Amino acid sequence: MLKIRLRRMGSRNRPFFRVVVSEGTRIPRGSALEELGHYDPARQPAELKLDRERVDYWVARGAQVSETVKSLLARA
C-alpha cells in the first residue's frame, strides 16, 4: 500500500519536511517513489509547496494520505 506522508529533514531544532510517496511498510525516512513538495513550519508564515496534480495522480492510483498531509492539503 502506498502512502503520501511527511519525511523529516533538516537539523535538530530546525525541522523541515518533504511530502513524499512511499511504500507503507517502509520507515518514513526510507526511500521514496516520488517527492511531491515540501513543508517548512519554521518560517513565518509556514511555507508549503505541493504539486497538487501529482498528489491527485497518486491518490487516483490508491495512495493513502496521512492525517497530517490531509490537514496540510486542506490549508493549501
C-alpha positions as semicolon CSV with decimal commas, in nm:
position;residue;x (nm);y (nm);z (nm)
1;M;0,000;0,000;0,000
2;L;0,133;0,341;-0,096
3;K;0,123;0,636;0,143
4;I;0,162;1,008;0,097
5;R;0,333;1,131;0,412
6;L;0,592;1,365;0,555
7;R;0,962;1,282;0,572
8;R;1,154;1,480;0,833
9;M;1,465;1,653;0,710
10;G;1,672;1,938;0,846
11;S;1,877;1,953;1,160
12;R;1,796;1,928;1,526
13;N;1,562;2,207;1,642
14;R;1,517;2,316;1,276
15;P;1,271;2,071;1,121
16;F;1,194;2,069;0,751
17;F;0,961;1,819;0,589
18;R;0,930;1,673;0,241
19;V;0,596;1,538;0,120
20;V;0,672;1,201;-0,037
21;V;0,502;0,894;-0,180
22;S;0,647;0,577;-0,033
23;E;0,560;0,218;0,040
24;G;0,352;0,198;0,359
25;T;0,561;-0,082;0,508
26;R;0,888;0,114;0,489
27;I;1,009;0,355;0,754
28;P;0,929;0,721;0,677
29;R;1,299;0,801;0,634
30;G;1,337;0,521;0,376
31;S;1,342;0,553;0,000
32;A;1,052;0,728;-0,168
33;L;0,891;0,678;-0,507
34;E;0,842;1,050;-0,563
35;E;0,875;1,381;-0,382
36;L;0,561;1,592;-0,415
37;G;0,664;1,906;-0,231
38;H;0,794;2,042;0,097
39;Y;0,673;2,200;0,421
40;D;0,877;2,437;0,636
41;P;0,698;2,511;0,967
42;A;0,986;2,725;1,099
43;R;0,921;3,008;0,854
44;Q;0,674;3,280;0,941
45;P;0,422;3,213;0,794
46;A;0,483;2,842;0,742
47;E;0,582;2,761;0,385
48;L;0,404;2,482;0,198
49;K;0,469;2,393;-0,165
50;L;0,287;2,099;-0,320
51;D;0,233;1,966;-0,669
52;R;-0,145;1,914;-0,644
53;E;-0,159;1,749;-0,986
54;R;0,083;1,475;-0,875
55;V;-0,097;1,435;-0,541
56;D;-0,423;1,375;-0,729
57;Y;-0,243;1,131;-0,961
58;W;-0,118;0,919;-0,671
59;V;-0,450;0,931;-0,485
60;A;-0,625;0,810;-0,802
61;R;-0,385;0,514;-0,803
62;G;-0,478;0,417;-0,449
63;A;-0,225;0,600;-0,234
64;Q;-0,343;0,671;0,120
65;V;-0,290;1,025;0,254
66;S;-0,168;1,058;0,613
67;E;-0,369;1,269;0,857
68;T;-0,102;1,540;0,873
69;V;-0,073;1,570;0,496
70;K;-0,452;1,572;0,471
71;S;-0,470;1,873;0,703
72;L;-0,192;2,046;0,504
73;L;-0,383;1,984;0,180
74;A;-0,692;2,143;0,333
75;R;-0,487;2,454;0,421
76;A;-0,326;2,482;0,077
